[in-house]
Amino acid sequence: MPDTKMPAAPATTGGGDRSRAPQRPAEWGRAIRILAWLSFLAETIIIGTGGAVRLTGSGLGCSEWPLCTPESLVPTPEQGIHGVIEFGNRLMTGVVGLIAIAVVLLVLQRIGGRRALVSSLWFAAGGIAAAAVAFSIVRPLSKDLAFPVAVAVLLLVVIAAAVSSVRKTTERRDLLILAWITLVGVVAQAFVGGITVLTGLNPYIVGFHYTSSLLLVCVTAAFLVRLYAAPGPRERAVPAWFAALSHLTGLALAVTIVFGVLTTGSGPHSGDAEVFRRGFDATVLAHVHSWPGYILAGLVLALTIAAWALRLPPRRWLLVLVIAIAVQVGVGVWQAREGLPPLLVGIHMVLASLSAAAYTVVVLHLKRTVPAESSALADR
């Protein structure tokens, strides 16, 4: 029979007060909390701006990358509103990147002190130098490939810096890993964005670009949860069957998102008036996309009812998730009946990222931090 027992609740002290889990380190401060929220908001906003590029036909508003035109970094009057929309999305990428860098540096400074910070800055200087050398070598051979190669070199250096700093860290490694994943993801997204333009808005690369952005929203949401959580070992806080059903719900969410990306990639919003989709039948895919969507809605509803009936820790976030999924289903049906108007499609895209973020928070609440007293007893 499946394990239906929940882990024992934390013991109470003689005075009746529940033993407290280890407190969050006081040194995190207000700055990192603000930046963490800004990072989450920026990653969500860039999904909206990226969707605007696609839904207004501005995907090739800037014909070059990283320049907007062969002669100009910024859009020219001849490019009109499409150039402005595409360039605005590129600027948003810069904002996201700067915030991600700030979060990494603050976490490094709080955890490893000045030494860890200086080490990462040396990596940064080396990465920029290596990228510049790669650019100068490749540019005479291929103008189009010079910048993608430079970004790829920079990405490798960032990954090396991340691995080095994580290996040297023992305290709050979870936060450092999540911060580095966000920064690595942003640099990788800049690379993928350039490839998207250079390949003429290939639908598979566009879909991968969106999915990667959605995952970064989930990562920044996870960083926020862990930032506000107490450090230390964690244990399951829900019955085993509930945890299993929660992970099954995650699978349904992933399948729904993948089919949603394929459906949009086969629909009318290709990102540019001259780019046409080929391959899958968008009408058939829309129906296939709805099936896991309805299964997802049913699973989330069942989890929410069970969580509130059993007073489980994720219950409030499950309520947020069930509302998000309900709105998402409503928008999905509405947009399908109205012929996929751009505004509704854009809302659907952003809601998908917020739903995934809410699910991430739910999963992180399936466990709780082990109280210091219990952890000490377990080590004896």
N, C-alpha and C positions, 0 to 999 in steps of 0.2 A: 504493500500500500504506500502511496506517496506520503511524504512527510508533510503533515499539516500543522505541526507545532511551530510556534514562533519562538525565537531565542528568548531566554529569560530576560525580564526587564531589569534595568540596573537596580542594584540593592539600595536600600535607604539607610541613612545613618540613624543613630539612636535618637536624635532630635526630630526625626520624621522628615528631614530634607533629603530629596533625592540626590544621590551622588552626581556630581557634575563632571562632564567630559572636560578634557583639557581645554583651556581657554585659547582663543586665537591670539597670536602674538600681537602685543600692543603696538609694535613698531611699524605695522603695515601702514597706518596713517590714512588720512583722508585723500591724499593725492592719488594713490594707487586705486582706491575704490572708485573715484571719479573717472579715472582713465579706463578702468575695467568696464564701467557702464558705457563710456563713450565708444570703446572698442566694439561692444555688442551692438550699439545703435548704429555705428558706422558700417559694420558688416551687413546689417539689415537694410540700411539705406542704399548701399551700393547694389543690392539686388533690385531695388526699385529703380535706380538710375540705369542699371544695365538692362532691365526690362524696358525702360523708356526708349533706350537706344534701339532695341529690337522691334518694339511695337510701333515706333514712329518711322520705321524704315531708315534709321540713321546709322546702321551698322557700318556702312562705308562712308559716313559723313566726313571722316578723315581717311583719305585714301592711303596714307602711309603710316608707318609706326617705327619709332616713337614720334616722329614728326607728324604733323597733321597733313601737310602737303610736302612735295619734294623740296620746297623752298622755305617753308614756315612751320614753326613749332605750334602756333595757334591757328585756329580757323580763319579763313579769309572771307570777305563779304560775298564772294562768288559761291561759297559753299552753303550759305543761308543757314536756316535753323537746324538742319541736319548736322552740320559741322559743329555748331554750338552744343547740341545735345551730346554728340559723341565725345567732344573735348571735355565737357563737363563731367562725364563719367570717368574719363582718364584722370582728371583732377581729383575726383573722389578717391581713386585708387591711391593717389599720393597721400591724401589725408588718412586713409586707413593704414597705410604703411607707416606713417610718422607716429600714429597712436600705438601701433604694434611695437615699434622700436622703443617708445617711451615705457611701455609696460614691461618689456624684457629688461631694460636697463634698471628700472625701479626694483623689480623682483631680484635681479642679480645683486644690486646694492644692499637690499635688505637682508638677503640670505648669505651672500658670500663676502660682503664688504667691498672695500675699494679694490682689493686685489682681483676679485672676480670681474669687477666692472672694467678695470684696465685691460685685463686679458681679452675680454670680448671686444673692446674698442680696437685693440691691435688686430684682431680677426677682421673687424670691419674695414680698417685701413688696408689690410692685405687683400680683402675681397674686392674693394673698389679698384685697387691697383691692378689686380689680376684681370678684372673685367675690362679695364681700360686697355691693357695689353692685348687681350683677346679681340677686342673691337678693332684695334689698329692693325692686327694681323689679318683678320677676316675681311675687313672693309674693301681692300683692293681686289679681293677675289670675288666677293658677292656683297653688294650694297644691301640687299634685302635681308641677308642672313647675319650681318654684322652685329646688330643689336640683340637679336635672339640668342646668339652665341654668348655675347657678353653677359646677358641676364642669366643664362644657364651656368656660366662660371661663377657668377655672384651667388647663385642659389646653392651651388656645391659648397662654397665657403661658409655660407650661413648655416648649412646643415652640419658642417664640421665644427663650427663654433658652438652650435647647440649640443652636439654630442660631447664635446670637451667640457662644457660647463656643467652639464647634467652629471657626468661621471665624477666630477669633483664635489658634487653637492649631496648632502644627506638630509638636511632640513628642508621641509616643504618642497620636496622634489616634484610633487604633483603640480604645484603652481608653476614651477619653472618649465616643466615639460609642456604644459598647456600654453604658456606664453610663447615658447619657442615654436610650437606647432602653428600658432597663429601667424607669427612673423614669416616662417618658412612658407606657409600657405599663401600669404600675400605676395611674396616674391615669385612663387610659382604661378600665381594667378596673373601677374604681370607678363610672365613668359607666355602663358596660354592665351592671354588676350592678344598679344602680338601675333601669335600663330593664327589665331582666329581671323584677323584682318588679312594676313598674308595668304591664307588659303581661301579667301573670298567667302567667308562665313560658312564654312563647312558645318552642316547641321549637327554632326556628331561631336565636333570640337566645341561648338556653341553649347550643346547640351552638357558636355563635361565641364565647361566653364561655369555654367549655372549650378550644377550639382556640387562642384568644389566650393563655390560661394556659400551654398546652403550648409555644407559641412563646417565651414568656418564660423557661421552663425552659431552652430551647435557647440563648437569648441569654446567660443567666447562666453556662451551661456554656462558651460561647465566650469570655466574659470571663475565666473561670478559665484557659483554655488560653493565651490571649494574655498574661495576667498573668505566667505562668510561662515564657513564650517570650522569646527574645532579640529586641530591636527591630531594625528595618532591612528592606531589600528582601527579598522572598521569591521562590523559584524552585520549579518542580515537582520533587518528589522521587520520583515514581513514573512508570512508563511511561504514555504517552498513553492507551492502551487501558484501562488500569486506572483512570485518572481518569474516563474516559467511562463505564465500567461503574459506578463509584461514584456518579456523578451520576444514572445511570439507576436505581440502587437507591434514591436519594433520592426520585425520582418515584414509585416503587412504594410507598415508605413513606408519602408524602403521600396517595396514592390510598387506601391501606389505612386511614389515620386518618380521612379524610373519610367513607368508607363506614361506618367504625365509629361516627362521630358520628351519621350518619343512622340507623344501625341502633338505637343507644341512644335516639335521639329518637323512634323509632317503637315502642319497646318499652314495658314496663309501668312503668318507673321515670321518671315524669313530674316528680317533685319535690313533688307534693301529691296527696292522695287525691281532690280535687275537679277535678283537671286531667287531661284525657284526650287521648291522641294521636290524630291523624287523618291520613289521607293514605297514606303508604307502607306496604306489607305488611312487617312486621318479620321474618317467617320468610324471605321471599324476599331481603330485604336482608342477613340474616345469612349466607346462602349467597354472595351477591354480594361481601360483605365478606371472606369467606374466600379468594376467588380471588386477589386481589392480595396477600393475606397469605401464601399459599403461594409465590407468585412471589417475594415479598420474601425469604422464608426461603431459597429456593434461590439467589437472587443474593448474599445475605450469606454463605452457606456457600461459594459459589464464590470470592468475594472473599477470604475468610479463608484458604482453601487456597492461593490464588495468592500472597497476601501473605506467608504463612509459607514457601512454596516459594522465593520471590524475596527473602526477608528485607527486606521493605519496611517503612518507618517506622510505618504504621498497624496493623501486624499484631496487636499486643497489644490495642489498642482494638477491632479487628474481632473478636477472640475474646470480648471483653466483650459486643459487640453480638450476636454469634451466640448466646451464652448467653441474653441478654435476649429475643431473638426466639423462641428455642426455648421458654422459659418462658411467653412471651406466647401463643404458639400453643397450648401445653398448657392454659393457663388459659382461653383462648377456647373450645376444644373442650369442656372440662369444664363451663364455665358454660352453654353451649348445651344440653348433655345434661341438666343439673340444673335447667333451667327458669329460668335467670338469677337465682340467689340474689344478694342485694345485696352481700355480702362479696366474692364472686368478681368481680362487675362492678366494684366499687371497686378491687380489686387490678389488674384489667385496665386500668382508666383510668390508674392511677399508673404501671404498667409501660409503657404507651404513651409517657408523657412521658419516662421514663428511657431507653427505646429511642431516641426522637428525640434526646435529649441525647447518647447514646453515638454516634449517627450523626454528629451535629454535630462531635464531637471527632475522629472518623475523617476527616471532610472537611478539617478544619483541619490534619491531619497529612499531607495529600497534598502539602503544600509545606513547605519548610524555609527558614530564614533564610540569606541569602547571606553568607558570611564577609566580614569587613571588607576583607580584602586583595582578594578577587575583585570586590567592589563598587567599590573604588577603581580597579582596573584597567579595569573596564567603563566608568567615567566618563571615562577618558582619551581 
